[in-house]
Amino acid sequence: MPDSGYKSRFQDQSRQEQTKEDLTLDKDLVMEQILKNIHNTPIGQVLKRIASLPEVRRKKVLDLRRRLTEGNYDVTERLDVALDKVLEDLTT
């Protein structure tokens, strides 16, 4: 009888491994479908647009950081303007 307990545990472990493999395959299939159709979704279009933007201008970023640190930059007003521009660019 002890032998049947071993077989049962082995079969349970085998079933668990098979279930994990099946779940992994399902996740892979779902991911493939998402990647295949991402360009047709609004978020996919936004990501595509972001990828086509020019590189960051290092001097401009450093200057802005300095002005923020010194307190010479009005974040609230400029943030509203920047957000308006981004939204306008994304919708056209």
Backbone hydrogen bonds in HBPLUS format (Angstrom, degrees):
<---DONOR---> <-ACCEPTOR-->    atom                        ^
c    i                          cat <-CA-CA->   ^        H-A-AA   ^      H-
h    n   atom  resd res      DA  || num        DHA   H-A  angle D-A-AA Bond
n    s   type  num  typ     dist DA aas  dist angle  dist       angle   num
A0004-SER N   A0001-MET O   2.95 MM   3  5.45 132.4  2.18 113.7 124.8     1
A0006-TYR N   A0002-PRO O   3.33 MM   4  6.67 151.9  2.42 145.1 151.8     2
A0007-LYS N   A0003-ASP O   3.08 MM   4  6.42 157.9  2.13 147.9 153.7     3
A0008-SER N   A0004-SER O   2.91 MM   4  6.06 155.3  1.97 143.9 150.8     4
A0009-ARG N   A0005-GLY O   2.98 MM   4  6.21 158.9  2.03 146.0 151.0     5
A0010-PHE N   A0006-TYR O   2.91 MM   4  6.13 157.8  1.96 149.2 155.9     6
A0011-GLN N   A0007-LYS O   2.83 MM   4  6.05 157.5  1.88 149.7 155.7     7
A0012-ASP N   A0008-SER O   2.91 MM   4  6.12 155.8  1.97 147.1 153.9     8
A0013-GLN N   A0009-ARG O   2.92 MM   4  6.12 160.6  1.96 148.8 153.9     9
A0014-SER N   A0010-PHE O   2.90 MM   4  6.10 155.4  1.97 144.6 152.0    10
A0015-ARG N   A0011-GLN O   2.89 MM   4  6.11 154.5  1.95 147.1 153.7    11
A0016-GLN N   A0012-ASP O   2.93 MM   4  6.19 156.0  1.99 148.1 154.7    12
A0017-GLU N   A0013-GLN O   2.98 MM   4  6.21 158.4  2.02 150.2 155.5    13
A0018-GLN N   A0014-SER O   2.99 MM   4  6.20 155.4  2.06 145.1 152.0    14
A0019-THR N   A0015-ARG O   2.88 MM   4  6.09 155.3  1.94 148.8 155.5    15
A0020-LYS N   A0016-GLN O   2.97 MM   4  6.23 157.5  2.02 147.7 153.3    16
A0021-GLU N   A0017-GLU O   2.99 MM   4  6.26 156.0  2.05 146.3 152.7    17
A0022-ASP N   A0018-GLN O   2.88 MM   4  6.13 158.8  1.93 149.8 155.8    18
A0023-LEU N   A0019-THR O   2.93 MM   4  6.19 158.8  1.98 150.8 156.1    19
A0024-THR N   A0020-LYS O   2.96 MM   4  6.16 154.8  2.03 146.2 153.3    20
A0025-LEU N   A0021-GLU O   2.91 MM   4  6.19 158.3  1.95 151.2 156.8    21
A0026-ASP N   A0022-ASP O   2.92 MM   4  6.19 155.9  1.98 147.7 154.5    22
A0027-LYS N   A0023-LEU O   2.92 MM   4  6.16 159.1  1.96 148.9 154.2    23
A0028-ASP N   A0024-THR O   2.92 MM   4  6.16 154.7  1.99 147.3 154.6    24
A0029-LEU N   A0025-LEU O   2.93 MM   4  6.19 156.3  1.99 149.7 155.6    25
A0030-VAL N   A0026-ASP O   2.98 MM   4  6.22 159.8  2.03 150.5 155.8    26
A0031-MET N   A0027-LYS O   2.92 MM   4  6.11 161.7  1.96 149.6 154.7    27
A0032-GLU N   A0028-ASP O   2.92 MM   4  6.12 156.3  1.97 147.3 153.8    28
A0033-GLN N   A0029-LEU O   3.04 MM   4  6.30 156.2  2.10 146.7 152.4    29
A0034-ILE N   A0030-VAL O   2.95 MM   4  6.24 156.9  2.00 150.6 157.3    30
A0035-LEU N   A0031-MET O   2.91 MM   4  6.12 170.7  1.91 156.6 158.4    31
A0036-LYS N   A0032-GLU O   2.90 MM   4  5.99 148.7  2.00 142.6 152.0    32
A0037-ASN N   A0033-GLN O   3.04 MM   4  6.17 148.2  2.15 145.3 152.1    33
A0038-ILE N   A0034-ILE O   2.87 MM   4  5.65 110.8  2.36 146.2 162.6    34
A0040-ASN N   A0037-ASN O   3.03 MM   3  5.55 156.1  2.09 115.6 123.2    35
A0041-THR N   A0038-ILE O   3.17 MM   3  5.41 166.8  2.19 110.4 114.2    36
A0045-GLN N   A0041-THR O   2.99 MM   4  6.30 150.5  2.08 152.0 159.9    37
A0046-VAL N   A0042-PRO O   3.02 MM   4  6.32 151.9  2.10 146.5 154.1    38
A0047-LEU N   A0043-ILE O   2.93 MM   4  6.16 162.5  1.96 149.8 154.1    39
A0048-LYS N   A0044-GLY O   2.96 MM   4  6.11 152.7  2.03 142.3 150.0    40
A0049-ARG N   A0045-GLN O   2.97 MM   4  6.15 153.7  2.04 142.0 149.1    41
A0050-ILE N   A0046-VAL O   2.86 MM   4  6.15 156.7  1.92 152.6 159.1    42
A0051-ALA N   A0047-LEU O   2.95 MM   4  6.14 156.9  2.01 145.7 151.7    43
A0052-SER N   A0049-ARG O   3.15 MM   3  5.25 135.1  2.36  96.8 108.9    44
A0053-LEU N   A0050-ILE O   3.11 MM   3  5.35 163.0  2.14 109.8 115.2    45
A0061-VAL N   A0057-ARG O   3.11 MM   4  6.43 157.6  2.16 154.5 161.4    46
A0062-LEU N   A0058-ARG O   2.94 MM   4  6.18 166.7  1.96 158.1 161.3    47
A0063-ASP N   A0059-LYS O   2.94 MM   4  6.10 158.3  1.98 148.4 154.5    48
A0064-LEU N   A0060-LYS O   2.98 MM   4  6.15 158.6  2.03 146.0 151.8    49
A0065-ARG N   A0061-VAL O   2.92 MM   4  6.18 160.2  1.96 152.2 157.6    50
A0066-ARG N   A0062-LEU O   3.01 MM   4  6.23 161.3  2.05 147.2 151.9    51
A0067-ARG N   A0063-ASP O   2.98 MM   4  6.26 163.1  2.01 150.9 155.2    52
A0068-LEU N   A0064-LEU O   2.88 MM   4  6.09 156.9  1.93 152.6 159.1    53
A0069-THR N   A0065-ARG O   2.90 MM   4  6.12 163.1  1.93 153.5 157.9    54
A0070-GLU N   A0066-ARG O   2.95 MM   4  6.19 153.8  2.02 149.6 156.9    55
A0071-GLY N   A0067-ARG O   3.01 MM   4  6.03 116.9  2.42 133.6 148.6    56
A0072-ASN N   A0067-ARG O   2.86 MM   5  5.01 149.5  1.95 155.5 155.0    57
A0071-GLY N   A0068-LEU O   3.10 MM   3  5.03 143.8  2.24  96.2 107.1    58
A0078-ARG N   A0074-ASP O   3.40 MM   4  6.41 165.4  2.42 147.8 151.7    59
A0079-LEU N   A0075-VAL O   2.76 MM   4  5.70 148.7  1.85 153.4 162.0    60
A0080-ASP N   A0076-THR O   3.29 MM   4  6.51 160.0  2.33 148.1 151.4    61
A0081-VAL N   A0077-GLU O   3.33 MM   4  6.65 160.2  2.37 145.7 150.6    62
A0082-ALA N   A0078-ARG O   2.86 MM   4  6.06 162.9  1.89 149.7 154.8    63
A0083-LEU N   A0079-LEU O   2.85 MM   4  6.02 164.7  1.87 154.7 158.5    64
A0084-ASP N   A0080-ASP O   3.02 MM   4  6.18 159.1  2.06 146.3 152.0    65
A0085-LYS N   A0081-VAL O   3.02 MM   4  6.30 157.5  2.07 149.5 155.3    66
A0086-VAL N   A0082-ALA O   2.92 MM   4  6.20 160.5  1.96 152.7 158.1    67
A0087-LEU N   A0083-LEU O   2.92 MM   4  6.09 171.8  1.93 156.0 158.0    68
A0088-GLU N   A0084-ASP O   2.94 MM   4  6.04 154.5  2.00 144.7 152.4    69
A0089-ASP N   A0085-LYS O   2.90 MM   4  6.09 161.5  1.93 150.3 155.1    70
A0090-LEU N   A0086-VAL O   2.93 MM   4  6.14 155.5  1.99 151.1 158.0    71
A0091-THR N   A0087-LEU O   3.06 MM   4  6.17 140.8  2.22 142.3 151.4    72
